[in-house]
């Protein structure tokens, strides 16, 4: 089952979009995060000259840029480490996930995906000094 996943701004503007494939139509938020992070890291690692990682979470030792995270030099990223950061981000409210315009509350929450399912990730920006 193919699902369109996008990053959105708090105002609803689409910033980034990918299509993910799932074997089952019933998946959990944890499985959604795992597949998204695995896909992003795999695509980044395929391109040896790429320094900007446009993903859900920022790799350690990377500098945040307007369009992603910039590494000092290209190095393969570990998808499992990125997945662990994504899990922390979800539980720590660094971003939230909307599935058909309903906010997912827990990692093990199940939902049904289909051709019309919309999944949006909204990253929250911490306030300076807050």
N, C-alpha and C positions, 0 to 999 in steps of 0.2 A: 504494500500500500504506500503510495507516494504522498508526502505531506509537504506543503510549502511552509517554511519557517522564516520569519523575518524579525529583524531588530527594528524597533520603532522608538522615536523620541517620545517624551512625555505628552507631547501635543498630538501624537498619532502619525507623524510623518515617517514613512518607510525609509530606513537607512541602509539596510543590507538584507539580501534575500537568498536563501538556498532551498533546494529540494532534497528531502531525505526519504529513504526507503525503509519501510518496516515490514517484517514478515507477518506480523499479526495485526489485526485491527484494534485489539485491546492492548494498550501500553501504559506504562507508568511515567510519571514526570521524570523519575530517575533514568529510565530507559531513553526518554527523549533527550535529556541532557547528555547521556553517554554517547548516543549516536551523533548528536550535533558536534560535540567536542572531538570525537574520533574523526569525523569528516573534516573538520577545520584543520586539525593537526596533520592529517594525512595529506591534504591539499598543500599546506605550507611546506611540509617536508619534501614533497615532490619537486619543488622549485628551488634549486640550490642557490640561486643568486638573490633570493627574496629576503629582505630585512624587515619588512612590515608584516606583522601578523594581525590579521583582522579576525578576531575571534571573540567569543563570549567573555572570556576572562584574560587578564594580562599575565603573560609568563613572568616568572620571577626574573629579576635583573633586566627587565625591558623598560624602556622609556615610553610613557604614554604620548601618543601623537593624535592629531585631529582624526586620522583615518584608521587608527589601530594602535598597535604597540610596536616600537622599533627596537630591534635587537642590535647590539654593537657589531656583531658579525653573525652570519647565518650559522645556525647550529640546529641539528634536529631537535624538535620538541618531543617530550614524552607525553603521549595522550593521557596516560593514567594520572600523571601529576596535574595536568590541566583539568582533568575530570574531577580530581579531589578539590581543586580550587573552585570549580563550578559548583560542586555540592556545598562548599562553605559559603559561596556567594549567594546561593539560593536560601540556605538556612539563615544567613546573616542579613538577608534583605538587601543585598547589593543590586539585585535585579528581581523582577517578578515576571511570571509567565502567564499569559492569557491564552486560554484555549476556547475558541469560539466566543471570545469576549467575556469569558468567566475566569477569574483569577484562580490559579492552582495554589493550594495551601500547603500540601505535603508532598514529599518526594515519592512516597509509595501510593499516592492517589492515582487511580486508574481512570482512563478515558478512552473513548472509541474514536479512531481516526478513519476518515473517509475522504473521498475526492473533494469535498467542500469544506473540510476542516481547516480552520485558520489558527496558526500558532504564532504568537507574538511575544518577543522578549523586550522588556522595557528596563534599560539600565538606569539606576538611580545615581545621581551625582551628589556626593557628600558636599555639604555647605562648608565654605572656608571658615575656619575658626569655630565650627559647630560640633 
